[in-house]
């Protein structure tokens, strides 16, 4: 049975590019800039079907609300697989600046799924507790999305004891996070990770 997977993302479109074609249907990748409660922003990818843009043209600079799910797929890069994480729009609408300002939670995600790897617990140099999780959320047609998520503080301490196969529910936001990785020549390269930053986390008892 499909699990809960809801994403409501409101922000400014900062770029649009063609993503791929499937069954003669073209999909576009929008990057949407969503402000955090702090002064930072998350710039996240959202895949949009050409059908949603029919008689509904959207251009860079527009404010939009995209409603849909968080999805993932593997992309082959040389000898390695790269997990792509993105919002998948089932509806996208242009909104005014006044409407945008009235939206209290501009980046809201709810997911139910299963722990599919043992959570990785660590502390930062400042002592902040973090747990990295990978959550499998089932959808229709026997497909699953494997969604990287990160928990902080009390939620991180709670998550470190979760076992593979346990069912959980979470609420959070779809975030972009910049990090540095070394290439094969040991040169630093700036990368961007897309993941769910968890604000609430619970075990689902069935």
TORPA-4810 file (N, C-alpha, C, O; in nm, 3 decimals):
<nodes>
NODE_1_0.084_-0.120_0.000_0.000_0.000_0.000_0.088_0.125_0.000_0.192_0.127_0.065_X
NODE_2_0.046_0.230_-0.073_0.123_0.354_-0.071_0.129_0.415_0.070_0.032_0.407_0.146_X
NODE_3_0.243_0.474_0.103_0.260_0.542_0.231_0.235_0.692_0.211_0.233_0.742_0.099_X
NODE_4_0.217_0.762_0.324_0.198_0.907_0.315_0.327_0.972_0.265_0.436_0.945_0.314_X
NODE_5_0.311_1.059_0.167_0.423_1.135_0.112_0.364_1.263_0.056_0.310_1.265_-0.055_X
NODE_6_0.375_1.371_0.133_0.314_1.500_0.097_0.421_1.608_0.104_0.496_1.617_0.201_X
NODE_7_0.427_1.690_0.000_0.518_1.804_-0.001_0.445_1.927_-0.052_0.385_1.924_-0.160_X
NODE_8_0.450_2.036_0.024_0.396_2.165_-0.017_0.510_2.266_-0.014_0.560_2.302_0.093_X
NODE_9_0.551_2.311_-0.132_0.670_2.396_-0.145_0.632_2.527_-0.213_0.580_2.527_-0.324_X
NODE_10_0.659_2.639_-0.145_0.627_2.770_-0.199_0.753_2.856_-0.203_0.820_2.871_-0.101_X
NODE_11_0.784_2.911_-0.319_0.903_2.993_-0.330_0.916_3.055_-0.468_0.822_3.053_-0.548_X
NODE_12_1.034_3.110_-0.495_1.060_3.179_-0.622_1.135_3.086_-0.717_1.233_3.022_-0.678_X
NODE_13_1.089_3.079_-0.840_1.156_3.000_-0.943_1.282_3.073_-0.986_1.275_3.186_-1.036_X
NODE_14_1.399_3.010_-0.967_1.526_3.076_-1.001_1.589_3.017_-1.127_1.678_3.078_-1.185_X
NODE_15_1.544_2.898_-1.170_1.591_2.844_-1.298_1.495_2.735_-1.345_1.427_2.671_-1.265_X
NODE_16_1.491_2.716_-1.477_1.408_2.614_-1.540_1.491_2.548_-1.649_1.556_2.616_-1.728_X
NODE_17_1.490_2.414_-1.652_1.561_2.342_-1.756_1.484_2.215_-1.790_1.408_2.164_-1.708_X
NODE_18_1.505_2.165_-1.911_1.441_2.040_-1.948_1.507_1.926_-1.873_1.630_1.918_-1.868_X
NODE_19_1.428_1.838_-1.814_1.481_1.727_-1.735_1.490_1.600_-1.817_1.600_1.548_-1.838_X
NODE_20_1.377_1.548_-1.863_1.376_1.422_-1.936_1.242_1.406_-2.006_1.149_1.484_-1.986_X
NODE_21_1.235_1.302_-2.089_1.111_1.268_-2.157_1.075_1.125_-2.123_1.159_1.035_-2.126_X
NODE_22_0.948_1.103_-2.090_0.900_0.969_-2.057_0.765_0.947_-2.122_0.671_1.024_-2.098_X
NODE_23_0.754_0.842_-2.206_0.631_0.811_-2.279_0.580_0.933_-2.355_0.462_0.968_-2.349_X
NODE_24_0.673_0.998_-2.425_0.643_1.115_-2.508_0.595_1.236_-2.429_0.541_1.331_-2.486_X
NODE_25_0.616_1.234_-2.298_0.580_1.348_-2.213_0.709_1.413_-2.162_0.794_1.345_-2.104_X
NODE_26_0.724_1.543_-2.181_0.844_1.615_-2.139_0.826_1.666_-1.997_0.721_1.718_-1.959_X
NODE_27_0.933_1.651_-1.920_0.934_1.700_-1.782_1.043_1.806_-1.769_1.148_1.798_-1.832_X
NODE_28_1.015_1.906_-1.684_1.109_2.015_-1.661_1.153_2.015_-1.515_1.078_1.976_-1.425_X
NODE_29_1.277_2.059_-1.494_1.330_2.072_-1.359_1.332_2.221_-1.323_1.405_2.300_-1.382_X
NODE_30_1.251_2.255_-1.225_1.252_2.390_-1.170_1.339_2.390_-1.045_1.332_2.296_-0.966_X
NODE_31_1.419_2.492_-1.026_1.483_2.514_-0.896_1.408_2.628_-0.827_1.397_2.738_-0.880_X
NODE_32_1.359_2.597_-0.709_1.273_2.691_-0.635_1.344_2.734_-0.507_1.389_2.650_-0.428_X
NODE_33_1.353_2.863_-0.487_1.420_2.921_-0.369_1.315_2.945_-0.262_1.222_3.023_-0.280_X
NODE_34_1.333_2.877_-0.146_1.237_2.885_-0.038_1.306_2.943_0.086_1.404_2.885_0.132_X
NODE_35_1.257_3.053_0.141_1.323_3.111_0.258_1.301_3.026_0.383_1.193_2.970_0.403_X
NODE_36_1.404_3.017_0.465_1.392_2.954_0.597_1.348_3.060_0.698_1.337_3.178_0.666_X
NODE_37_1.323_3.015_0.820_1.290_3.111_0.926_1.410_3.199_0.959_1.396_3.312_1.003_X
NODE_38_1.531_3.142_0.935_1.653_3.223_0.949_1.671_3.305_0.821_1.580_3.313_0.739_X
NODE_39_1.787_3.366_0.805_1.813_3.446_0.685_1.855_3.360_0.567_1.874_3.413_0.457_X
NODE_40_1.870_3.229_0.586_1.912_3.140_0.479_1.793_3.099_0.391_1.678_3.125_0.424_X
NODE_41_1.826_3.035_0.279_1.722_2.983_0.190_1.759_2.840_0.151_1.875_2.801_0.156_X
NODE_42_1.658_2.763_0.111_1.679_2.634_0.048_1.645_2.649_-0.099_1.539_2.702_-0.134_X
NODE_43_1.735_2.603_-0.185_1.710_2.605_-0.329_1.700_2.461_-0.375_1.801_2.391_-0.384_X
NODE_44_1.578_2.416_-0.403_1.551_2.273_-0.421_1.494_2.245_-0.560_1.424_2.329_-0.617_X
NODE_45_1.523_2.125_-0.615_1.470_2.088_-0.746_1.328_2.034_-0.737_1.294_1.959_-0.646_X
NODE_46_1.246_2.074_-0.833_1.108_2.025_-0.843_1.083_1.985_-0.988_1.102_2.066_-1.078_X
NODE_47_1.041_1.861_-1.011_1.012_1.813_-1.145_0.867_1.842_-1.179_0.776_1.813_-1.100_X
NODE_48_0.845_1.900_-1.297_0.712_1.945_-1.338_0.683_1.893_-1.479_0.764_1.912_-1.570_X
NODE_49_0.568_1.828_-1.497_0.527_1.781_-1.628_0.485_1.898_-1.716_0.431_1.997_-1.668_X
NODE_50_0.510_1.883_-1.847_0.465_1.986_-1.941_0.313_2.004_-1.936_0.261_2.111_-1.969_X
NODE_51_0.242_1.899_-1.895_0.096_1.909_-1.889_0.050_2.010_-1.785_-0.053_2.075_-1.802_X
NODE_52_0.129_2.025_-1.676_0.093_2.121_-1.572_0.120_2.265_-1.617_0.072_2.360_-1.555_X
NODE_53_0.197_2.280_-1.725_0.231_2.413_-1.773_0.143_2.456_-1.891_0.155_2.568_-1.939_X
NODE_54_0.056_2.365_-1.936_-0.032_2.397_-2.048_-0.131_2.507_-2.006_-0.206_2.491_-1.910_X
NODE_55_-0.128_2.616_-2.079_-0.209_2.735_-2.045_-0.178_2.788_-1.905_-0.259_2.858_-1.844_X
NODE_56_-0.059_2.754_-1.855_-0.017_2.799_-1.722_0.134_2.827_-1.727_0.211_2.766_-1.653_X
NODE_57_0.176_2.921_-1.815_0.319_2.945_-1.832_0.384_2.999_-1.704_0.331_3.089_-1.639_X
NODE_58_0.498_2.941_-1.671_0.574_2.984_-1.553_0.716_3.015_-1.597_0.778_2.937_-1.670_X
NODE_59_0.768_3.129_-1.555_0.903_3.172_-1.595_0.986_3.201_-1.471_0.934_3.212_-1.360_X
NODE_60_1.117_3.214_-1.492_1.207_3.249_-1.381_1.161_3.379_-1.316_1.124_3.475_-1.384_X
NODE_61_1.165_3.380_-1.184_1.123_3.497_-1.109_0.982_3.487_-1.056_0.944_3.563_-0.966_X
NODE_62_0.901_3.395_-1.111_0.764_3.378_-1.062_0.763_3.316_-0.923_0.849_3.234_-0.890_X
NODE_63_0.668_3.356_-0.842_0.641_3.291_-0.714_0.538_3.182_-0.738_0.436_3.206_-0.803_X
NODE_64_0.564_3.062_-0.685_0.475_2.948_-0.710_0.454_2.867_-0.583_0.532_2.876_-0.488_X
NODE_65_0.348_2.790_-0.583_0.328_2.684_-0.485_0.320_2.553_-0.561_0.235_2.536_-0.649_X
NODE_66_0.410_2.459_-0.528_0.410_2.326_-0.588_0.364_2.226_-0.482_0.422_2.218_-0.374_X
NODE_67_0.260_2.151_-0.516_0.206_2.050_-0.425_0.228_1.913_-0.487_0.195_1.890_-0.604_X
NODE_68_0.283_1.820_-0.409_0.309_1.687_-0.463_0.376_1.597_-0.362_0.327_1.580_-0.250_X
NODE_69_0.489_1.538_-0.402_0.561_1.442_-0.318_0.711_1.466_-0.327_0.759_1.538_-0.414_X
NODE_70_0.785_1.403_-0.234_0.930_1.392_-0.245_0.960_1.257_-0.309_0.917_1.153_-0.259_X
NODE_71_1.033_1.260_-0.418_1.066_1.136_-0.489_1.216_1.125_-0.512_1.290_1.223_-0.500_X
NODE_72_1.259_1.004_-0.546_1.400_0.980_-0.573_1.413_0.884_-0.692_1.320_0.809_-0.723_X
NODE_73_1.529_0.888_-0.756_1.564_0.787_-0.856_1.715_0.779_-0.867_1.786_0.875_-0.837_X
NODE_74_1.762_0.664_-0.911_1.905_0.644_-0.929_1.947_0.687_-1.069_1.880_0.657_-1.168_X
NODE_75_2.058_0.757_-1.075_2.114_0.798_-1.204_2.257_0.746_-1.214_2.338_0.766_-1.124_X
NODE_76_2.286_0.679_-1.324_2.419_0.622_-1.344_2.518_0.733_-1.378_2.495_0.811_-1.470_X
NODE_77_2.628_0.739_-1.302_2.736_0.834_-1.330_2.866_0.756_-1.332_2.925_0.730_-1.227_X
NODE_78_2.911_0.718_-1.453_3.030_0.634_-1.464_3.003_0.498_-1.405_2.911_0.428_-1.446_X
NODE_79_3.085_0.459_-1.308_3.069_0.330_-1.243_2.980_0.337_-1.119_2.955_0.235_-1.054_X
NODE_80_2.933_0.455_-1.086_2.857_0.472_-0.963_2.713_0.512_-0.991_2.682_0.566_-1.097_X
NODE_81_2.626_0.484_-0.895_2.488_0.531_-0.899_2.475_0.652_-0.808_2.526_0.653_-0.696_X
NODE_82_2.407_0.753_-0.856_2.382_0.873_-0.777_2.233_0.881_-0.748_2.151_0.869_-0.839_X
NODE_83_2.198_0.900_-0.622_2.058_0.912_-0.583_2.013_1.056_-0.604_2.064_1.148_-0.541_X
NODE_84_1.917_1.075_-0.693_1.859_1.207_-0.717_1.736_1.223_-0.628_1.649_1.136_-0.625_X
NODE_85_1.728_1.334_-0.557_1.617_1.363_-0.467_1.551_1.491_-0.516_1.618_1.591_-0.540_X
NODE_86_1.418_1.488_-0.530_1.350_1.604_-0.586_1.204_1.608_-0.543_1.146_1.506_-0.507_X
NODE_87_1.147_1.726_-0.549_1.004_1.738_-0.535_0.938_1.702_-0.668_0.989_1.737_-0.774_X
NODE_88_0.827_1.633_-0.661_0.752_1.597_-0.781_0.617_1.667_-0.774_0.534_1.635_-0.689_X
NODE_89_0.596_1.761_-0.865_0.475_1.844_-0.859_0.357_1.771_-0.921_0.364_1.724_-1.035_X
NODE_90_0.249_1.761_-0.846_0.122_1.714_-0.900_0.031_1.831_-0.932_-0.069_1.818_-1.002_X
NODE_91_0.067_1.946_-0.879_-0.003_2.071_-0.907_0.096_2.184_-0.883_0.172_2.182_-0.786_X
NODE_92_0.095_2.283_-0.971_0.181_2.400_-0.950_0.104_2.523_-0.995_0.048_2.526_-1.105_X
NODE_93_0.102_2.625_-0.910_0.026_2.746_-0.938_0.111_2.869_-0.910_0.191_2.871_-0.816_X
NODE_94_0.092_2.972_-0.992_0.156_3.101_-0.965_0.079_3.173_-0.856_-0.044_3.166_-0.850_X
NODE_95_0.151_3.242_-0.769_0.088_3.317_-0.662_0.146_3.459_-0.659_0.255_3.484_-0.711_X
NODE_96_0.072_3.549_-0.598_0.118_3.686_-0.584_0.212_3.696_-0.463_0.219_3.606_-0.380_X
NODE_97_0.283_3.808_-0.456_0.372_3.829_-0.341_0.292_3.836_-0.212_0.337_3.790_-0.108_X
NODE_98_0.172_3.895_-0.219_0.087_3.903_-0.101_0.045_3.763_-0.057_0.048_3.732_0.062_X
NODE_99_0.006_3.679_-0.152_-0.032_3.541_-0.119_0.087_3.464_-0.062_0.073_3.386_0.032_X
NODE_100_0.204_3.486_-0.121_0.326_3.420_-0.073_0.356_3.458_0.071_0.388_3.371_0.153_X
NODE_101_0.346_3.586_0.103_0.376_3.632_0.238_0.277_3.580_0.341_0.309_3.572_0.460_X
NODE_102_0.157_3.545_0.297_0.056_3.495_0.389_0.072_3.346_0.420_0.009_3.296_0.513_X
NODE_103_0.156_3.276_0.344_0.176_3.132_0.367_0.268_3.116_0.487_0.385_3.155_0.483_X
NODE_104_0.216_3.057_0.593_0.293_3.045_0.717_0.405_2.942_0.705_0.518_2.968_0.747_X
NODE_105_0.375_2.825_0.646_0.473_2.719_0.632_0.499_2.699_0.483_0.423_2.630_0.415_X
NODE_106_0.606_2.759_0.433_0.634_2.758_0.289_0.706_2.631_0.244_0.719_2.606_0.124_X
NODE_107_0.752_2.551_0.340_0.828_2.431_0.306_0.785_2.321_0.404_0.842_2.307_0.512_X
NODE_108_0.685_2.245_0.363_0.624_2.148_0.454_0.621_2.010_0.390_0.569_1.992_0.280_X
NODE_109_0.678_1.912_0.462_0.685_1.774_0.413_0.635_1.680_0.521_0.671_1.694_0.638_X
NODE_110_0.552_1.583_0.483_0.509_1.476_0.573_0.532_1.342_0.502_0.487_1.323_0.389_X
NODE_111_0.603_1.251_0.568_0.636_1.123_0.506_0.618_1.011_0.608_0.656_1.024_0.724_X
NODE_112_0.560_0.901_0.562_0.557_0.777_0.639_0.634_0.673_0.559_0.615_0.661_0.438_X
NODE_113_0.721_0.599_0.627_0.800_0.499_0.557_0.876_0.410_0.653_0.847_0.406_0.773_X
NODE_114_0.972_0.339_0.600_1.044_0.238_0.677_1.194_0.269_0.679_1.252_0.311_0.579_X
NODE_115_1.256_0.248_0.795_1.401_0.262_0.807_1.466_0.152_0.723_1.442_0.033_0.749_X
NODE_116_1.547_0.189_0.624_1.607_0.085_0.539_1.759_0.075_0.554_1.821_-0.011_0.491_X
NODE_117_1.818_0.160_0.635_1.959_0.147_0.675_1.970_0.190_0.820_1.896_0.276_0.866_X
NODE_118_2.061_0.130_0.893_2.081_0.169_1.031_2.120_0.317_1.036_2.215_0.358_0.970_X
NODE_119_2.046_0.399_1.115_2.080_0.541_1.125_2.225_0.563_1.169_2.279_0.488_1.251_X
NODE_120_2.285_0.666_1.114_2.423_0.702_1.148_2.419_0.822_1.242_2.373_0.930_1.205_X
NODE_121_2.468_0.801_1.363_2.465_0.905_1.467_2.603_0.966_1.482_2.704_0.896_1.480_X
NODE_122_2.606_1.099_1.498_2.735_1.166_1.516_2.712_1.297_1.589_2.599_1.340_1.609_X
NODE_123_2.823_1.361_1.628_2.818_1.494_1.687_2.909_1.587_1.608_3.016_1.548_1.561_X
NODE_124_2.864_1.712_1.595_2.948_1.812_1.527_3.058_1.859_1.622_3.061_1.821_1.739_X
NODE_125_3.147_1.940_1.569_3.257_1.994_1.650_3.205_2.083_1.763_3.275_2.106_1.862_X
NODE_126_3.082_2.133_1.747_3.023_2.216_1.852_2.935_2.135_1.947_2.874_2.191_2.038_X
NODE_127_2.930_2.002_1.926_2.854_1.916_2.015_2.710_1.894_1.975_2.633_1.832_2.050_X
NODE_128_2.672_1.942_1.858_2.534_1.923_1.813_2.513_1.778_1.768_2.595_1.723_1.695_X
NODE_129_2.402_1.718_1.811_2.373_1.578_1.780_2.298_1.568_1.647_2.205_1.644_1.621_X
NODE_130_2.342_1.471_1.563_2.283_1.453_1.431_2.268_1.304_1.404_2.356_1.225_1.436_X
NODE_131_2.155_1.265_1.343_2.138_1.129_1.291_2.097_1.137_1.145_2.005_1.211_1.109_X
NODE_132_2.167_1.060_1.061_2.132_1.049_0.919_2.047_0.924_0.899_2.084_0.816_0.945_X
NODE_133_1.933_0.939_0.831_1.842_0.828_0.807_1.816_0.814_0.658_1.821_0.911_0.583_X
NODE_134_1.788_0.690_0.616_1.740_0.664_0.481_1.606_0.593_0.495_1.598_0.486_0.555_X
NODE_135_1.500_0.655_0.440_1.363_0.609_0.462_1.303_0.564_0.330_1.304_0.639_0.232_X
NODE_136_1.251_0.442_0.327_1.182_0.390_0.208_1.033_0.418_0.222_0.969_0.373_0.317_X
NODE_137_0.978_0.493_0.126_0.836_0.525_0.126_0.774_0.464_0.001_0.813_0.498_-0.111_X
NODE_138_0.677_0.375_0.020_0.617_0.304_-0.093_0.514_0.391_-0.162_0.442_0.469_-0.098_X
NODE_139_0.507_0.378_-0.295_0.399_0.442_-0.371_0.338_0.341_-0.467_0.371_0.222_-0.463_X
NODE_140_0.251_0.388_-0.553_0.178_0.298_-0.642_0.271_0.225_-0.739_0.385_0.266_-0.761_X
NODE_141_0.218_0.117_-0.795_0.286_0.038_-0.898_0.415_-0.026_-0.846_0.512_-0.041_-0.920_X
NODE_142_0.414_-0.064_-0.718_0.526_-0.135_-0.656_0.657_-0.058_-0.665_0.764_-0.117_-0.677_X
NODE_143_0.649_0.074_-0.658_0.769_0.157_-0.657_0.790_0.215_-0.518_0.696_0.232_-0.441_X
NODE_144_0.916_0.244_-0.488_0.951_0.305_-0.358_1.048_0.419_-0.380_1.128_0.418_-0.473_X
NODE_145_1.040_0.518_-0.294_1.136_0.628_-0.292_1.223_0.613_-0.168_1.173_0.586_-0.059_X
NODE_146_1.355_0.630_-0.186_1.451_0.615_-0.076_1.501_0.753_-0.040_1.588_0.810_-0.108_X
NODE_147_1.446_0.807_0.067_1.456_0.949_0.096_1.556_0.975_0.208_1.531_0.935_0.322_X
NODE_148_1.668_1.042_0.179_1.764_1.077_0.284_1.705_1.185_0.374_1.646_1.282_0.327_X
NODE_149_1.723_1.166_0.504_1.668_1.259_0.603_1.769_1.280_0.714_1.856_1.196_0.736_X
NODE_150_1.756_1.391_0.783_1.851_1.422_0.890_1.774_1.473_1.011_1.687_1.560_1.000_X
NODE_151_1.808_1.418_1.128_1.743_1.455_1.254_1.844_1.525_1.344_1.964_1.498_1.336_X
NODE_152_1.795_1.614_1.428_1.880_1.696_1.513_1.838_1.682_1.659_1.722_1.652_1.689_X
NODE_153_1.933_1.705_1.750_1.902_1.715_1.892_1.834_1.592_1.948_1.883_1.480_1.931_X
NODE_154_1.720_1.613_2.015_1.646_1.502_2.077_1.602_1.401_1.972_1.608_1.280_1.996_X
NODE_155_1.558_1.449_1.856_1.519_1.357_1.749_1.636_1.272_1.702_1.617_1.155_1.666_X
NODE_156_1.756_1.329_1.701_1.875_1.253_1.661_1.905_1.142_1.762_1.938_1.030_1.724_X
NODE_157_1.892_1.174_1.890_1.915_1.074_1.995_1.812_0.963_1.985_1.845_0.845_2.000_X
NODE_158_1.686_1.000_1.958_1.579_0.902_1.941_1.606_0.815_1.818_1.591_0.693_1.824_X
NODE_159_1.646_0.878_1.707_1.663_0.806_1.580_1.779_0.707_1.585_1.775_0.606_1.514_X
NODE_160_1.879_0.732_1.666_1.997_0.643_1.668_1.960_0.502_1.711_2.032_0.408_1.680_X
NODE_161_1.848_0.486_1.782_1.807_0.355_1.832_1.704_0.286_1.743_1.658_0.177_1.775_X
NODE_162_1.667_0.349_1.632_1.571_0.287_1.540_1.636_0.171_1.467_1.755_0.175_1.433_X
NODE_163_1.558_0.068_1.443_1.609_-0.052_1.376_1.560_-0.056_1.231_1.456_0.000_1.198_X
NODE_164_1.637_-0.122_1.147_1.598_-0.141_1.008_1.464_-0.214_1.004_1.445_-0.315_1.072_X
NODE_165_1.371_-0.163_0.924_1.238_-0.223_0.911_1.132_-0.154_0.993_1.013_-0.174_0.969_X
NODE_166_1.172_-0.071_1.092_1.071_0.000_1.172_1.002_0.106_1.087_1.064_0.172_1.004_X
NODE_167_0.871_0.119_1.111_0.792_0.217_1.038_0.787_0.347_1.117_0.761_0.346_1.238_X
NODE_168_0.812_0.457_1.049_0.814_0.587_1.116_0.730_0.688_1.037_0.702_0.670_0.919_X
NODE_169_0.692_0.794_1.106_0.631_0.910_1.040_0.714_1.032_1.077_0.764_1.043_1.188_X
NODE_170_0.727_1.123_0.983_0.806_1.243_1.009_0.740_1.364_0.945_0.665_1.354_0.847_X
NODE_171_0.771_1.478_1.004_0.736_1.608_0.948_0.865_1.689_0.940_0.948_1.682_1.029_X
NODE_172_0.881_1.765_0.833_1.002_1.845_0.820_0.997_1.934_0.698_0.889_1.969_0.649_X
NODE_173_1.116_1.970_0.650_1.125_2.054_0.530_1.227_1.993_0.434_1.318_1.921_0.475_X
NODE_174_1.210_2.023_0.307_1.299_1.978_0.201_1.412_2.079_0.192_1.391_2.193_0.151_X
NODE_175_1.533_2.037_0.229_1.642_2.134_0.238_1.755_2.104_0.141_1.773_1.990_0.096_X
NODE_176_1.829_2.209_0.109_1.954_2.196_0.034_2.068_2.226_0.130_2.061_2.319_0.211_X
NODE_177_2.174_2.146_0.119_2.288_2.161_0.210_2.418_2.149_0.131_2.441_2.050_0.060_X
NODE_178_2.502_2.251_0.143_2.630_2.252_0.072_2.736_2.183_0.157_2.745_2.205_0.278_X
NODE_179_2.817_2.097_0.093_2.928_2.032_0.162_3.047_2.019_0.068_3.033_2.037_-0.053_X
NODE_180_3.162_1.989_0.124_3.286_1.976_0.045_3.326_1.829_0.037_3.328_1.759_0.138_X
NODE_181_3.357_1.784_-0.085_3.400_1.647_-0.107_3.529_1.647_-0.188_3.548_1.734_-0.274_X
NODE_182_3.618_1.552_-0.161_3.744_1.542_-0.236_3.723_1.456_-0.360_3.657_1.352_-0.354_X
NODE_183_3.782_1.499_-0.474_3.775_1.417_-0.595_3.888_1.315_-0.596_3.961_1.301_-0.497_X
NODE_184_3.902_1.243_-0.708_4.004_1.136_-0.714_4.146_1.189_-0.703_4.238_1.114_-0.671_X
NODE_185_4.164_1.320_-0.730_4.296_1.383_-0.717_4.311_1.459_-0.585_4.404_1.537_-0.567_X
NODE_186_4.218_1.434_-0.493_4.219_1.494_-0.360_4.195_1.644_-0.363_4.236_1.716_-0.272_X
NODE_187_4.128_1.691_-0.468_4.092_1.832_-0.477_3.953_1.852_-0.418_3.863_1.772_-0.443_X
NODE_188_3.934_1.958_-0.340_3.802_1.983_-0.281_3.700_2.028_-0.386_3.729_2.114_-0.470_X
NODE_189_3.581_1.968_-0.381_3.474_2.004_-0.472_3.349_2.036_-0.389_3.313_1.962_-0.298_X
NODE_190_3.284_2.147_-0.423_3.161_2.184_-0.352_3.043_2.106_-0.410_3.020_2.107_-0.531_X
NODE_191_2.969_2.039_-0.324_2.852_1.961_-0.364_2.730_2.011_-0.288_2.741_2.080_-0.187_X
NODE_192_2.612_1.974_-0.340_2.486_2.009_-0.273_2.408_1.881_-0.247_2.385_1.802_-0.339_X
NODE_193_2.367_1.861_-0.124_2.282_1.748_-0.087_2.139_1.798_-0.069_2.116_1.908_-0.019_X
NODE_194_2.044_1.714_-0.110_1.902_1.744_-0.089_1.844_1.637_0.002_1.860_1.518_-0.024_X
NODE_195_1.779_1.679_0.108_1.733_1.586_0.211_1.619_1.649_0.289_1.589_1.768_0.274_X
NODE_196_1.555_1.567_0.373_1.451_1.617_0.461_1.514_1.650_0.597_1.575_1.563_0.660_X
NODE_197_1.498_1.772_0.641_1.538_1.812_0.776_1.418_1.790_0.867_1.316_1.856_0.853_X
NODE_198_1.432_1.696_0.961_1.319_1.648_1.040_1.292_1.741_1.158_1.384_1.778_1.232_X
NODE_199_1.165_1.778_1.175_1.125_1.856_1.293_1.047_1.769_1.392_1.055_1.792_1.512_X
NODE_200_0.972_1.669_1.342_0.900_1.575_1.427_0.922_1.435_1.375_0.925_1.412_1.254_X
NODE_201_0.938_1.340_1.469_0.968_1.202_1.429_0.903_1.107_1.529_0.921_1.122_1.650_X
NODE_202_0.828_1.009_1.477_0.760_0.913_1.563_0.762_0.774_1.500_0.767_0.760_1.378_X
NODE_203_0.757_0.672_1.587_0.741_0.534_1.540_0.592_0.508_1.520_0.509_0.548_1.602_X
NODE_204_0.560_0.440_1.410_0.421_0.405_1.381_0.397_0.261_1.428_0.461_0.168_1.380_X
NODE_205_0.307_0.244_1.520_0.270_0.112_1.572_0.149_0.061_1.494_0.047_0.129_1.485_X
NODE_206_0.160_-0.058_1.438_0.049_-0.115_1.361_0.000_-0.245_1.424_-0.093_-0.307_1.374_X
</nodes>
